[in-house]
Amino acid sequence: MSFFIRKLLYIGGMLFLISLISFIAIHAAPNSFFSAGELNPNITKESIEHLKAIYGLDKPLWEQYLRWVWAMLHLDFGLSFASGKSVMSEISARLPITLTMNLIAMLFVFWTALYLGIRSALNQHTWIDKAIKQLSLLSFALPSFYLALLLILFLGLGLGWFPISGLESMEPKEGIAQWLDRAWHMTLPIFVMVFGGIGGLTMYIRSLTLEILKSDYIFFAKARGIDEKMIRKRLILPNLMPSIITILGLSLPGLIGGSVIIESIFSINGMGLLFYQSALSRDYPVIMGILMITAFLTLLGNVLADVALWKLNPYAKRG
């Protein structure tokens, strides 16, 4: 039980530090949403001061922070400057879209990289190994925004096989047809996410697998005549799991932050696009809300990875 108490205290302490640093950094940035040029060139100074009083921005910075932290403890991130709606309602409306897309992409990245990495290591110095390494290098070198634009030009505008924006067609659909329509719209964005993510993980798994193949127990397993499929299932995969679980835990914040470019290019109304629009308009409450959720996912991912590793090896030291 003390393990979980320490982890809760760790999450609480880190969230406090992250919130303090983020709050100071954002309010130290030049200009603001309430600058005269941002709202209306003809707006008066009195009107701007009145708006600041409504949102509590006329108070000292330390008082603004304490009020914001107290509200955040009640899951209230305030009101959006741009829309006037609750930040939580803005986030909750877009979070499912981003999580769905990124969870699907992360599953594809995980299984594809696992297969390619092990296959490459087991066929070291063959044409299979070289082809997989070239594919991984291409994944590294090709920027996601450039790949997205290429797919839009050739598969979207050129051949007309896939839609290039949004998550639904202009004509409303119901039932299974609606889900198929959404899957059709998400094909290109998810492909871009998957292709951009498999390169690093594939090479990492290949490197780990090569180290495992040098182990004595692999040598004795091959000497006993155990086939490659059994070696891969019983010896390689279990030894890869701790490292992969750690990577997956660290990938949780990417479920939100990693989709900013993709959602902007494909005009998908998710958290990534919301963060981008809020940054352009200096919508501080929305930016802080997204930053805190991302920070919480990062810390939660670390804790879940520690718990999973502890379950795999109960005798391991618990941090």
PyMOL commands that set and color helices and strands:
alter all, ss='L'
color gray80, all
select helices_A, chain A and resi 2-28+36-39+45-54+61-73+87-122+127-141+144-158+176-213+216-223+228-250+254-257+260-265+271-281+284-312
alter helices_A, ss='H'
color red, helices_A
deselect
rebuild
show_as cartoon
